[in-house]
């Protein structure tokens, strides 16, 4: 079972960073930040042994 608290914190920090980039009108960087967070969350989830629940 994945550590959902760690996953939440990881995603929350990425969203906060992306919002900062959006406020600075760095749209490409914001998109990259969110895509990287999505990939990292997926890798974290899979490495915890979780599959389609």
C-alpha positions as CSV (number, residue, x, y, z in Angstrom):
1,X,0.0,0.0,0.0
2,X,1.4,3.4,-0.9
3,X,2.2,6.1,1.6
4,X,-0.6,8.5,0.6
5,X,0.6,11.2,2.9
6,X,4.0,11.3,1.1
7,X,2.2,11.2,-2.3
8,X,-0.1,14.1,-1.2
9,X,2.8,16.2,-0.1
10,X,4.7,15.5,-3.3
11,X,1.7,16.5,-5.5
12,X,0.8,19.5,-3.3
13,X,4.4,20.9,-3.7
14,X,4.3,20.4,-7.4
15,X,0.9,22.1,-7.7
16,X,2.2,25.0,-5.6
17,X,5.2,25.4,-7.8
18,X,3.0,25.2,-11.0
19,X,0.7,27.9,-9.6
20,X,3.8,30.1,-9.0
21,X,4.9,29.6,-12.6
22,X,1.4,30.5,-13.8
23,X,1.4,33.7,-11.8
24,X,4.7,34.5,-13.5
25,X,3.2,33.6,-16.9
26,X,5.8,30.8,-17.3
27,X,3.2,28.5,-18.9
28,X,5.6,26.0,-20.3
29,X,7.4,25.6,-17.0
30,X,4.1,25.2,-15.2
31,X,3.0,22.5,-17.6
32,X,6.3,20.7,-17.3
33,X,6.1,20.8,-13.5
34,X,2.6,19.2,-13.6
35,X,3.6,16.6,-16.1
36,X,6.7,15.7,-14.0
37,X,4.6,15.5,-10.9
38,X,2.1,13.2,-12.7
39,X,4.9,10.9,-13.8
40,X,6.5,10.9,-10.4
41,X,3.2,10.1,-8.7
42,X,2.5,7.3,-11.1
43,X,6.0,5.8,-10.6
44,X,5.6,6.1,-6.8
45,X,2.2,4.4,-6.9
46,X,3.4,1.6,-9.1
47,X,6.6,1.0,-7.1
48,X,4.4,0.6,-4.0
49,X,2.9,-2.5,-5.7
50,X,-0.4,-1.0,-6.5
51,X,-2.3,-1.8,-9.6
52,X,-5.9,-1.2,-10.7
53,X,-7.8,-1.2,-7.4
